[in-house]
Amino acid sequence: MKKFPLLSWLVIVSALQAACTLNSAIETVPVRPVVPAAVERKCNCSTIKDVKKDAVVASSPCLEPKSAETKPDVPKIADYGLLKTAQWDEFEGFSENNSNGADISLAWPAWMESCSALGIKPMWQKACSAASQLSSQTSGKPSADEIQMYFKQFFSVYKATNLDGSDSGLITGYYEPLLKGSRTKSAKYPYPLYLPPNDLITVELDSLFPELKYKRVRGRLVGNKLVPYYNRSEIEVDSSPIKGREFMYINDIIDVFFLQIQGSGLVQLDSGEQVHVGYADQNGQTYNSIGRILIERGELTPANASMQGIKNWARNNLGKLRELLNNNPSYVFFRELPAGLPGPLGALGVPILGERSIAVDPKFVPLGAPVFLSTTEPNSTKPFKRLVMAQDTGGAIKGGVRADLFWGAGLSAGAKAGAMKQAGKMWVLLPKEFVLNN
């Protein structure tokens, strides 16, 4: 991938104009809740959808930008500004060992993964050094009581809240799908996974506009102009403009599409080998939910527009599938991950573990932080209380009380992830040295 942080003002402006005209070139990673007014007045961006799930019932859409005359004032919130000081006894389950998974000893490996990325940061050094010492003393298996005492000694607790002051939010789920594939193309395995193209350019806008810290433009150069990158319909053809970047071939185009939504997966080769593949980049085009399209067309109802419902429709309507998929111009590129990882890599850059890692909005919850999650099982009132780690992000994971729980790999994890749309609360644990700017 090429980066041009010092592109001329003319190229940046032309890129922004192309993004607004074609509604495709600007991507937010992650999406900030406050967008500068100058950008909002120029662009009429479509609803942002969670790129980790296509099920409409699990979406968390943003509002369409309004005109300067009708747009209400939106308060600017400092990073982590919605975290409120709390007490340890505010939440139940932190020290309990019970069937709903609150045993915090099961979260310790995930916390050590966080420390592998956070340990060099000044505000985390003391806590991570103490964690390493505790692991060494206990052969990597401290008891729940020892872990509880550790966190209470080195951490303070904060309750996550929303802009309106409420403390409950949406908890959804995602997973790592298992696909069948090959390293060579054949009639059995015709559908490629692509590495990032060599001509894909990423412009980090904050190099010229500090207020656009979380925004970037993706595209390609045509002459001296930056234009939007190829969309799905242009890429998924026999004469693809990115031909030569294939590194894996899959047997099912529907599985490829949902792999792009989840962001990572396991590819099962005929030899029995399983290969982790993970998100590497994206073409910058707008994500358009095919589930929402099917509802609008009357092909599905909101009740059955789940991931499985969409897959069932696709397999029963193969003649309509290509046209439907092309309605989503967004396209994800992948890379092969190192062998032996315990899970896919999240935004923190460490492996995420099933039922112990969540995706959060990093503006409001620091990446890597331990989070006590209190919610319920998918489609159930059964309590689900456990210590998890904020190790990933997602396009529609926005706000102070918002999380996407990683359920693990395979069909069982996929069923739970697809069904999860629960209310929940979050308490964030931060080292006593951590300084909040609110």
Phi, psi and omega per residue, in radians:
M1 nan 2.402 3.115
K2 -1.761 2.444 3.101
K3 -2.150 2.376 -3.121
F4 -2.193 1.320 -3.090
P5 -1.193 -0.275 -3.105
L6 -2.010 0.534 3.052
L7 -0.997 2.632 -3.124
S8 -1.117 2.741 3.106
W9 -0.981 -0.638 -3.104
L10 -1.138 -0.695 3.138
V11 -1.182 -0.729 3.122
I12 -1.068 -0.829 -3.118
V13 -1.085 -0.743 3.138
S14 -1.133 -0.604 3.107
A15 -1.156 -0.737 3.117
L16 -1.124 -0.700 3.114
Q17 -1.125 -0.702 3.114
A18 -1.139 -0.649 3.128
A19 -1.088 -0.704 -3.127
C20 -1.273 -0.719 -3.101
T21 -1.125 -0.750 -3.074
L22 -1.752 -0.028 3.081
N23 0.941 0.766 -3.028
S24 -2.544 -0.385 -2.894
A25 -1.557 -0.286 -3.121
I26 -1.668 2.258 3.057
E27 -2.163 2.475 3.097
T28 -1.849 2.206 3.137
V29 -2.386 1.743 -0.193
P30 -1.409 3.061 -3.135
V31 -1.330 2.158 3.097
R32 -1.501 2.560 3.141
P33 -1.280 -0.276 3.131
V34 -2.036 2.094 3.121
V35 -1.923 2.325 -3.133
P36 -0.924 2.451 -3.057
A37 -1.057 -0.591 -3.103
A38 -1.093 -0.679 3.125
V39 -1.240 -0.707 -3.108
E40 -1.121 -0.635 -3.106
R41 -1.213 -0.503 -3.114
K42 -1.475 -0.661 -2.982
C43 -1.874 2.432 3.007
N44 -1.944 1.327 -3.009
C45 -1.314 2.538 -3.137
S46 -1.368 2.934 -3.098
T47 -0.983 2.369 3.121
I48 -1.509 2.342 -3.063
K49 -2.106 2.598 3.111
D50 -1.093 2.035 -3.098
V51 -1.330 0.012 3.114
K52 -1.698 -0.118 3.107
K53 -2.711 2.438 -3.130
D54 -1.726 -0.187 -3.114
A55 -1.072 2.130 -3.087
V56 -1.070 -0.611 -3.092
V57 -1.132 -0.302 -3.111
A58 -1.872 0.215 -3.092
S59 -1.380 2.755 3.084
S60 -2.318 1.328 -2.970
P61 -1.250 2.649 3.004
C62 -1.665 2.861 -3.138
L63 -1.398 2.580 3.037
E64 -1.116 2.452 3.101
P65 -1.059 2.499 3.113
K66 -1.835 2.948 3.138
S67 -1.225 2.847 -3.128
A68 -1.060 -0.506 -3.090
E69 -1.305 -0.555 -3.053
T70 -1.881 -0.180 -3.072
K71 -1.246 2.110 3.127
P72 -1.262 2.739 3.088
D73 -1.168 2.295 3.109
V74 -1.921 2.154 -3.109
P75 -1.125 2.461 3.067
K76 -1.515 2.167 -3.072
I77 -1.869 2.277 3.069
A78 -1.130 2.712 3.064
D79 -0.929 2.295 -3.117
Y80 1.121 0.340 -3.038
G81 -1.274 -0.141 3.123
L82 -1.755 0.124 3.069
L83 -1.498 2.245 -3.109
K84 -2.023 2.410 3.138
T85 -0.962 2.335 -3.091
A86 -2.363 3.127 3.137
Q87 -2.051 2.680 -3.095
W88 -1.106 -0.525 -3.075
D89 -1.469 0.127 3.134
E90 -1.310 -0.391 -3.101
F91 -2.188 2.477 -3.115
E92 -1.657 2.537 3.031
G93 1.900 -0.196 -3.064
F94 -1.081 -0.637 -3.094
S95 -1.917 0.127 -3.087
E96 -1.591 2.496 3.028
N97 -1.907 1.730 -3.060
N98 -2.458 3.115 -3.003
S99 -1.217 -0.285 -3.115
N100 -1.521 0.134 2.982
G101 1.617 0.271 -3.085
A102 -1.365 -0.121 3.134
D103 -0.995 1.886 -3.010
I104 -1.270 -0.234 3.090
S105 -1.110 -0.468 3.119
L106 -1.268 -0.269 3.128
A107 -1.617 -0.166 -3.050
W108 -1.059 -0.768 3.101
P109 -1.016 -0.655 3.114
A110 -1.168 -0.655 3.115
W111 -1.160 -0.668 3.101
M112 -1.149 -0.556 3.030
E113 -1.118 -0.742 3.094
S114 -1.034 -0.768 -3.108
C115 -1.122 -0.481 3.112
S116 -1.108 -0.418 3.093
A117 -1.748 -0.514 -3.041
L118 -1.619 -0.318 -2.969
G119 -1.023 -0.402 -3.130
I120 -1.560 -0.097 -3.121
K121 -1.516 2.309 -3.001
P122 -0.907 -0.762 -3.064
M123 -1.287 -0.213 -3.120
W124 -1.912 -0.185 -2.984
Q125 -1.038 -0.835 -3.071
K126 -1.092 -0.808 -3.121
A127 -1.132 -0.726 -3.118
C128 -1.257 -0.597 3.079
S129 -1.131 -0.710 3.095
A130 -1.155 -0.639 3.101
A131 -1.123 -0.735 3.122
S132 -1.104 -0.688 3.124
Q133 -1.156 -0.727 3.115
L134 -1.117 -0.723 3.107
S135 -1.083 -0.726 -3.135
S136 -1.109 -0.703 -3.105
Q137 -1.234 -0.411 -3.054
T138 -2.011 0.303 -3.116
S139 0.969 0.620 3.078
G140 1.397 0.124 -3.096
K141 -2.324 1.137 3.083
P142 -1.148 2.640 3.138
S143 -1.313 2.894 3.110
A144 -1.047 -0.691 3.132
D145 -1.137 -0.726 3.124
E146 -1.130 -0.678 3.130
I147 -1.195 -0.717 3.109
Q148 -1.046 -0.818 3.129
M149 -1.104 -0.675 3.103
Y150 -1.024 -0.893 -3.092
F151 -1.128 -0.688 -3.129
K152 -1.210 -0.461 3.120
Q153 -1.363 -0.660 -2.984
F154 -1.899 -0.117 -3.032
F155 -2.198 2.722 2.923
S156 -1.951 2.735 -3.076
V157 -1.968 2.471 -3.135
Y158 -2.314 2.469 3.062
K159 -1.590 2.327 3.045
A160 -1.365 2.386 3.115
T161 -2.296 2.971 3.103
N162 -1.784 3.038 -3.139
L163 -1.009 -0.587 -3.113
D164 -1.507 0.106 3.118
G165 1.561 -0.148 3.133
S166 -1.237 2.817 -3.076
D167 -2.125 0.301 3.107
S168 -2.129 2.489 -3.122
G169 -2.622 -3.040 -3.056
L170 -1.523 2.276 3.064
I171 -2.055 2.052 3.120
T172 -2.019 -3.024 -3.111
G173 -2.459 2.743 3.008
Y174 -2.498 3.005 -3.030
Y175 -2.684 3.083 3.103
E176 -1.883 1.890 -3.095
P177 -1.262 2.713 3.067
L178 -1.868 2.116 -3.106
L179 -2.041 2.771 3.047
K180 -1.798 2.275 -3.054
G181 -2.713 -3.075 -3.096
S182 -2.646 2.745 3.071
R183 -1.450 -0.159 3.117
T184 -2.177 2.582 -3.122
K185 -1.348 2.473 3.088
S186 -2.736 3.069 3.090
A187 -1.089 -0.541 3.127
K188 -1.322 -0.579 -3.096
Y189 -2.217 1.406 -3.029
P190 -1.688 -0.187 -2.937
Y191 -1.810 2.032 -3.003
P192 -1.432 2.658 2.805
L193 -1.811 2.353 -3.053
Y194 -1.872 2.471 2.882
L195 -1.262 2.818 3.078
P196 -1.007 2.347 -3.130
P197 -1.186 2.659 3.140
N198 -1.199 -0.436 -3.089
D199 -1.691 0.153 3.088
L200 -1.376 2.119 -3.101
I201 -1.908 2.360 3.071
T202 -2.038 2.231 3.097
V203 -1.944 2.062 3.067
E204 -1.468 1.901 -2.985
L205 -1.213 -0.378 -3.082
D206 -1.236 -0.182 3.076
S207 -1.163 -0.447 3.084
L208 -1.985 -0.515 -3.099
F209 -2.194 1.607 -3.093
P210 -0.963 -0.519 -3.131
E211 -1.221 -0.217 3.099
L212 -1.775 0.684 -3.077
K213 -0.929 -0.639 -3.056
Y214 -1.732 0.233 -3.071
K215 -2.054 2.617 3.102
R216 -2.544 2.775 3.076
V217 -2.035 2.334 3.039
R218 -2.022 2.517 3.113
G219 -3.085 -2.816 3.090
R220 -2.470 2.705 -3.117
L221 -1.534 2.271 2.966
V222 -2.141 1.852 -2.985
G223 1.174 -2.142 3.105
N224 -1.913 0.348 3.137
K225 -2.007 2.482 3.048
L226 -1.622 2.098 -3.109
V227 -2.079 2.784 3.128
P228 -0.970 2.570 -3.136
Y229 -1.301 2.854 -3.131
Y230 -0.941 2.490 3.115
N231 -1.619 3.133 -3.072
R232 -0.991 -0.802 -3.083
S233 -1.123 -0.485 3.119
E234 -1.436 -0.501 -3.100
I235 -1.441 -0.729 -3.017
E236 -1.559 1.064 3.059
V237 -2.342 2.844 -3.120
D238 -1.042 -0.656 3.127
S239 -1.680 0.819 -3.076
S240 -0.973 2.395 3.115
P241 -1.188 -0.172 3.111
I242 -1.957 0.382 3.110
K243 -0.951 2.401 -3.098
G244 1.836 -0.205 3.133
R245 -1.728 0.150 3.121
E246 -1.218 2.455 3.047
F247 -2.342 -0.154 3.121
M248 -2.689 2.603 3.132
Y249 -2.200 2.393 -3.030
I250 -2.021 2.686 -3.056
N251 -1.472 -0.214 -2.986
D252 -2.422 2.087 -3.128
I253 -1.132 -0.528 3.116
I254 -1.164 -0.702 3.105
D255 -1.145 -0.637 3.086
V256 -1.082 -0.757 -3.124
F257 -1.078 -0.805 -3.113
F258 -1.306 -0.427 2.982
L259 -1.074 -0.706 3.115
Q260 -1.127 -0.564 3.122
I261 -1.268 -0.746 -3.126
Q262 -1.280 -0.595 3.071
G263 1.689 -0.260 3.094
S264 -2.767 2.834 -3.127
G265 -2.957 3.020 3.041
L266 -1.929 2.265 3.084
V267 -1.857 2.087 3.130
Q268 -1.557 2.035 3.099
L269 -1.524 2.793 -3.134
D270 -1.063 -0.444 3.133
S271 -1.272 -0.211 -3.071
G272 1.774 -0.266 3.122
E273 -1.163 2.456 3.036
Q274 -1.950 2.258 -3.071
V275 -2.007 2.176 3.025
H276 -1.328 2.253 2.978
V277 -2.116 2.473 -3.074
G278 -2.361 2.802 3.105
Y279 -0.941 2.312 3.085
A280 -2.087 -0.595 3.128
D281 -3.049 3.127 -3.087
Q282 -2.544 2.696 -3.037
N283 -1.365 -0.080 3.092
G284 1.504 -0.076 3.140
Q285 -1.350 2.732 -3.113
T286 -1.164 2.399 3.056
Y287 -1.390 2.300 3.135
N288 -2.209 2.077 -3.048
S289 -1.217 2.100 3.094
I290 -1.288 -0.435 3.058
G291 -1.112 -0.747 3.108
R292 -1.115 -0.670 3.119
I293 -1.096 -0.762 -3.136
L294 -1.112 -0.618 3.075
I295 -1.180 -0.782 -3.131
E296 -1.081 -0.555 3.141
R297 -1.480 -0.108 -3.121
G298 1.400 0.210 3.140
E299 -1.366 -0.543 3.108
L300 -2.369 2.760 3.013
T301 -1.747 2.787 3.089
P302 -0.955 -0.555 -3.102
A303 -1.184 -0.539 -3.108
N304 -1.979 0.307 3.110
A305 -1.572 0.696 3.038
S306 -1.401 3.056 3.097
M307 -1.003 -0.788 -3.129
Q308 -1.172 -0.650 3.105
G309 -1.096 -0.708 3.113
I310 -1.167 -0.714 3.112
K311 -1.089 -0.739 3.129
N312 -1.092 -0.742 3.103
W313 -1.055 -0.788 -3.084
A314 -1.062 -0.746 -3.102
R315 -1.235 -0.393 3.103
N316 -1.633 -0.063 -3.087
N317 -2.421 0.908 -3.068
L318 -1.053 -0.527 3.137
G319 -1.196 -0.405 3.139
K320 -1.730 -0.104 -2.939
L321 -1.159 -0.808 -3.087
R322 -1.038 -0.788 3.131
E323 -1.071 -0.688 3.141
L324 -1.136 -0.848 -3.116
L325 -1.065 -0.639 -3.126
N326 -1.183 -0.260 3.056
N327 -1.230 -0.241 3.031
N328 -1.862 1.709 -3.058
P329 -1.270 -0.242 -3.135
S330 -1.135 2.474 -3.113
Y331 -2.496 2.327 -3.080
V332 -1.872 2.399 3.065
F333 -1.834 2.615 -3.015
F334 -2.144 3.035 3.003
R335 -2.534 2.693 3.067
E336 -1.408 2.271 -3.116
L337 -1.596 2.771 -3.133
P338 -1.014 2.574 3.120
A339 -1.223 2.621 3.040
G340 1.534 0.051 3.113
L341 -1.182 2.470 3.105
P342 -1.291 -0.179 3.127
G343 -3.012 3.053 3.104
P344 -1.188 2.807 3.128
L345 -1.479 2.288 3.072
G346 -1.632 -3.033 -3.093
A347 -1.118 -0.430 3.096
L348 -1.260 -0.283 -3.132
G349 1.581 0.206 3.115
V350 -2.113 2.762 3.103
P351 -1.090 2.378 3.083
I352 -1.711 2.539 -3.012
L353 -1.974 2.456 -3.089
G354 -0.996 2.266 3.097
E355 1.150 0.187 3.128
R356 -2.294 0.040 3.119
S357 -2.241 2.510 3.094
I358 -2.295 2.720 2.955
A359 -1.685 2.421 -3.094
V360 -2.363 3.047 2.967
D361 -1.547 1.913 -3.023
P362 -1.216 -0.116 3.016
K363 -1.273 -0.476 -3.044
F364 -1.975 -0.347 3.089
V365 -2.292 2.098 -3.120
P366 -1.063 2.336 3.088
L367 -1.074 2.348 3.141
G368 1.705 -0.293 -3.037
A369 -1.192 2.514 2.957
P370 -1.207 2.437 3.140
V371 -2.326 2.246 3.004
F372 -1.581 2.076 -3.061
L373 -1.812 2.210 3.103
S374 -2.128 1.862 -3.109
T375 -2.577 -2.699 3.104
T376 -2.300 2.826 3.103
E377 -1.070 2.735 3.127
P378 -0.954 2.299 3.126
N379 0.896 0.742 -3.050
S380 -2.664 2.860 3.005
T381 -1.825 0.073 3.121
K382 -1.178 2.225 -3.092
P383 -1.045 2.492 3.049
F384 -2.287 1.745 -3.077
K385 -2.221 2.108 3.133
R386 -2.852 2.780 3.069
L387 -1.460 2.212 -3.137
V388 -2.281 3.018 -3.132
M389 -2.090 2.373 3.138
A390 -1.438 1.563 -2.992
Q391 -2.086 0.125 -3.083
D392 -2.581 2.964 3.094
T393 -2.341 2.975 3.099
G394 -2.723 2.634 -3.035
G395 -0.995 -0.616 -3.125
A396 -1.901 0.220 3.066
I397 -1.518 1.553 -2.995
K398 -2.239 2.431 3.048
G399 1.924 3.000 -3.052
G400 -1.273 -0.726 3.131
V401 -1.970 1.457 -3.089
R402 -2.724 2.193 -3.133
A403 -2.566 2.645 3.053
D404 -2.115 1.962 -3.061
L405 -1.483 2.240 3.091
F406 -1.447 2.093 -3.054
W407 -1.608 -0.178 -3.102
G408 1.948 -2.724 -3.039
A409 -2.000 2.657 2.998
G410 1.718 -3.114 -3.018
L411 -1.147 -0.742 -3.127
S412 -1.095 -0.776 3.100
A413 -1.108 -0.668 3.134
G414 -1.128 -0.676 3.127
A415 -1.128 -0.732 3.131
K416 -1.195 -0.757 -3.128
A417 -1.094 -0.765 -3.105
G418 -1.163 -0.440 -3.092
A419 -1.629 -0.164 -2.993
M420 -1.479 2.047 3.005
K421 -2.662 1.343 -2.974
Q422 -1.982 2.741 2.953
A423 -1.428 2.572 -3.131
G424 -2.813 2.950 3.082
K425 -2.178 2.743 -3.074
M426 -2.385 2.367 2.986
W427 -2.076 2.265 -3.054
V428 -1.838 2.285 3.125
L429 -1.757 2.159 -3.129
L430 -2.220 2.502 3.115
P431 -0.962 2.575 -3.124
K432 -1.066 -0.337 3.099
E433 -1.456 -0.144 -3.077
F434 -1.232 2.273 -3.095
V435 -1.844 2.088 3.061
L436 -1.618 2.495 -3.117
N437 -1.758 0.670 3.134
N438 -2.124 nan nan
